[in-house]
Amino acid sequence: MELNLRPALQAKLAVLAAEQGCGAEALIEKAVERLVSYDTWFLAEVEKGLAEAERGELIDHEDVLKMIEQRYPDHQSCK
């Protein structure tokens, strides 16, 4: 596979690769692996959520607000 990057991006990649002590190709491979893994996970979670919604397994708006307030106590909700 061949990848053509803009010169400015190539320069940034070279700096980052040098800072991490690896080659640019290895860094690109790691980045693509993370992207593919994340997208695979995200799409599976969306499908899971859609299936739950189709079964009527929804969370009430007030319960969502409570979960947000518990997780982020300093959060300013629109009450």
C-alpha positions in Angstrom: 0.0 0.0 0.0 1.2 3.4 -0.8 0.4 6.6 1.2 0.9 10.1 -0.1 1.1 12.8 2.6 1.4 16.5 2.2 5.0 17.7 2.9 4.0 19.6 6.1 2.3 16.4 7.5 5.3 14.4 6.5 7.6 16.7 8.4 5.4 16.6 11.5 5.3 12.8 11.3 9.1 12.6 11.0 9.5 14.8 14.1 6.9 12.7 16.1 8.5 9.4 15.0 12.0 10.6 16.0 10.6 11.7 19.4 9.1 8.3 19.9 12.2 6.5 18.6 10.5 4.7 15.8 10.2 5.0 12.0 7.5 7.0 10.3 6.0 3.8 8.8 5.7 2.1 12.2 4.0 5.2 13.6 1.6 5.3 10.7 0.8 1.6 11.2 0.1 2.1 14.9 -2.1 5.1 14.1 -4.1 3.1 11.5 -4.5 0.2 13.9 -5.9 2.5 16.6 -8.3 4.1 14.1 -9.6 0.7 12.9 -9.9 -0.7 16.4 -11.8 2.4 17.6 -14.1 2.5 14.6 -14.9 -1.3 15.0 -15.6 -0.8 18.7 -17.7 2.4 18.1 -19.8 0.8 15.4 -20.5 -2.3 17.5 -21.6 0.0 20.4 -23.9 1.9 18.1 -25.5 -1.4 16.9 -25.8 -2.5 20.5 -27.6 0.8 21.4 -29.9 0.6 18.4 -30.9 -3.0 19.3 -31.6 -1.9 22.9 -33.7 1.0 21.7 -35.7 -1.3 19.4 -36.4 -3.5 22.4 -37.6 -0.4 24.3 -34.7 -0.5 26.7 -34.4 3.3 26.9 -33.1 5.5 29.8 -35.5 8.2 31.1 -34.2 11.8 30.6 -34.2 12.5 34.3 -32.1 9.4 34.9 -29.6 10.5 32.3 -29.4 13.9 34.1 -28.8 12.1 37.4 -26.0 10.0 35.9 -24.3 13.2 34.4 -24.6 15.0 37.8 -23.0 12.0 39.6 -20.2 11.7 37.1 -19.6 15.4 36.7 -20.6 17.1 40.0 -19.5 20.5 38.7 -21.5 20.2 35.5 -24.1 23.0 34.9 -27.2 21.3 33.5 -30.0 23.1 31.8 -32.8 22.5 34.3 
